[in-house]
Amino acid sequence: MYKFVNLNKTTAAFYEKLTYPTFRSRLRALDSDKSIVAIGVHLASQPVGLILAETSIDRKNAEILSLFVVPEHRGRQLAKTLLTHIQEKLYQIGCSQVNLVYVYNATSPALEKTLKQCNWFTPQIRMLVCSSPIINIRNASWLQLYDSLPSAYTIFPWVELTKQDRELIQKQQAISNWYPEELSPWKEEEMIEPINSLGLRYEDQVIGWMITHRIALDTVRYTKLFVRQDLQRLGRAIPLLATAIRLQLEVMEETQAVFTVFADNTPMVKFVHKRLAPYLTNIRQSLRASKVL
């Protein structure tokens, strides 16, 4: 018989292969990080399924980070039961809403069926997820067009961000909410790729960034591209992106690149389709589903 268990740091070690490499550190932090919730299912002591979630700081919201059932054990309602169990667990600790983000692929219809059975809202398109070997973009003409900025602007390695810079950015955000939280440079800091994560200064003040993350040994994700709103129409974001791409080409020519663009960011969606698409091997949709607990 299948047995469902709330995991801790020790038991979670047996389930690491059932989630993405990106999230395995979350499993290892289960005992010390109370924002992480994980439930596994095993058969005869053999792990066959895992669901992993992370709550917000105030524990009012949660994100399902991964949900996986070993292929030969699918079709037995295990995913539905895992989802039901974690919903109950999240509700018990005070969460009022749970979200799940996924990239559409061959298994998505089964996932969406499970979500519907558990009374989730209909998934909505959240972003485009584009991928390609970075070398494919080497000859893009626009990489050279965006090779310079006016002298008042300076692009710098994000690793050189000072403590004072960080405090000022956070202070401004607390006062004026000047960047969307989904473009916060502080998320997934342990994964930031130092080679081509960049900041942008205007007259010595940080007003933008291109944050990339190493999501696999051979893959860099271009995650957070932002420039202060009053300067966006001046085309200051694309030089940041172009510089980051050139740095990856110089240092990691044999690696892959993944670009994420929010679906409601109309200018960047247009840029992807017009400037990036000819060099990409894949453009997929990322969707978000949610449920009020």
Residue pairs with C-beta under 8 A, 6 or more apart in sequence:
1 43
2 41
2 42
2 43
2 48
2 76
2 78
3 41
3 42
3 43
4 39
4 40
4 41
4 81
4 82
4 85
5 11
5 39
5 40
5 41
5 42
6 37
6 38
6 39
6 89
7 15
7 27
7 30
7 38
7 39
7 40
7 50
8 30
8 31
9 27
9 28
9 29
9 30
9 31
9 32
11 40
12 27
12 28
12 30
12 38
12 40
13 27
13 28
14 40
14 42
14 47
15 27
15 38
15 40
15 47
15 50
16 24
16 27
17 47
18 40
18 47
18 49
18 50
18 66
18 68
18 70
19 27
19 50
19 52
19 65
19 66
19 68
20 66
21 215
21 216
22 191
22 215
23 52
23 65
23 66
25 190
26 33
26 36
26 38
26 52
26 54
26 65
27 36
27 38
27 52
29 36
30 36
30 38
35 54
35 55
35 56
35 57
35 59
36 52
36 53
36 54
37 52
37 53
37 54
37 55
37 62
37 86
37 89
37 90
37 93
38 50
38 51
38 52
38 53
39 50
39 51
39 82
39 85
39 86
39 89
40 47
40 49
40 50
40 51
41 47
41 48
41 49
41 50
41 69
41 78
41 81
41 82
42 48
43 73
47 70
48 69
48 70
48 73
48 78
49 68
49 69
49 70
49 73
49 78
49 79
49 82
50 66
50 67
50 68
50 82
51 64
51 66
51 67
51 68
51 82
51 83
51 85
51 86
52 64
52 65
52 66
52 67
53 62
53 63
53 64
53 65
53 86
53 90
53 98
54 62
54 63
54 65
55 61
55 62
55 63
55 90
55 93
55 95
56 62
59 93
59 94
59 95
60 94
60 95
60 96
60 97
61 95
61 96
61 97
61 98
61 99
62 90
62 95
62 97
62 98
62 99
63 98
63 99
63 100
63 101
64 83
64 86
64 98
64 99
64 100
67 79
67 82
67 83
67 100
67 111
69 78
69 79
69 82
74 110
79 110
79 111
79 114
80 114
80 117
80 118
83 114
83 115
83 118
84 118
86 98
87 98
87 118
87 291
87 293
90 98
90 293
91 293
95 293
96 292
96 293
97 290
97 291
97 292
97 293
98 290
98 291
98 293
99 288
99 289
99 290
100 115
100 120
100 288
100 289
100 290
101 126
101 286
101 287
101 288
102 108
102 111
102 123
102 286
102 287
102 289
103 129
103 284
103 285
103 286
103 287
104 284
104 285
104 286
104 287
105 284
108 287
112 123
112 289
115 123
115 289
115 291
118 291
119 291
120 289
120 290
120 291
121 289
121 290
121 291
122 289
123 287
123 288
123 289
124 287
124 288
124 289
125 263
125 285
125 286
125 287
126 262
126 263
126 285
126 286
126 287
126 288
127 260
127 261
127 262
127 263
127 285
127 286
128 259
128 260
128 261
128 263
128 269
128 272
128 283
128 284
128 285
128 286
129 258
129 259
129 260
129 283
129 284
129 285
129 286
130 258
130 259
130 260
130 261
130 272
130 276
130 277
130 280
130 282
130 283
130 284
131 256
131 257
131 258
131 259
131 280
131 281
131 282
132 256
132 257
132 279
132 280
132 281
132 282
133 254
133 255
133 256
133 257
133 281
134 220
134 245
134 248
134 249
134 252
134 253
134 255
134 256
134 257
135 249
135 253
135 254
136 279
136 280
136 281
137 143
137 245
137 249
137 257
137 276
137 279
138 249
140 275
140 276
140 278
140 279
142 238
142 242
142 275
143 242
143 245
143 246
146 235
146 238
146 239
146 241
146 242
147 239
147 242
148 239
149 155
149 236
149 239
152 202
152 203
153 200
153 201
153 202
153 236
154 200
154 201
155 198
155 199
155 200
155 201
155 239
155 240
155 243
156 198
156 199
156 200
156 201
157 194
157 197
157 198
157 199
158 185
158 192
158 194
158 197
158 198
158 199
158 209
158 211
159 194
159 197
160 199
161 199
161 206
165 199
165 206
168 205
168 206
169 185
169 206
172 178
173 179
178 228
178 229
179 226
179 228
180 226
182 262
183 224
183 225
183 226
184 224
185 209
185 211
185 224
185 226
187 224
188 213
188 223
191 213
191 214
191 215
192 211
192 212
192 213
192 214
193 212
193 213
193 214
193 220
195 247
195 248
195 251
195 252
196 210
196 212
196 220
196 243
196 244
196 245
196 247
196 248
196 251
197 209
197 210
197 211
197 212
197 244
198 209
198 210
198 240
198 243
198 244
199 206
199 208
199 209
200 206
200 207
200 208
200 209
200 210
200 227
200 236
200 240
201 207
202 228
202 231
207 227
207 228
207 231
207 236
208 226
208 227
208 228
208 231
208 236
208 237
208 240
209 224
209 225
209 226
209 240
210 222
210 224
210 225
210 237
210 240
210 241
210 243
210 244
211 223
211 224
211 225
212 220
212 221
212 222
212 223
212 244
212 248
213 220
213 221
213 223
214 220
214 221
215 221
215 258
216 256
218 254
218 255
218 256
219 255
219 256
219 257
219 258
220 248
220 252
220 255
220 256
220 257
220 258
221 257
221 258
221 259
221 260
222 241
222 244
222 257
222 258
222 259
222 260
223 260
225 237
225 240
225 241
225 268
226 237
227 236
227 237
227 240
232 267
237 268
238 271
245 257
248 255
248 257
259 272
259 276
259 280
260 286
261 268
261 269
261 272
262 268
263 269
263 285
272 283
277 283
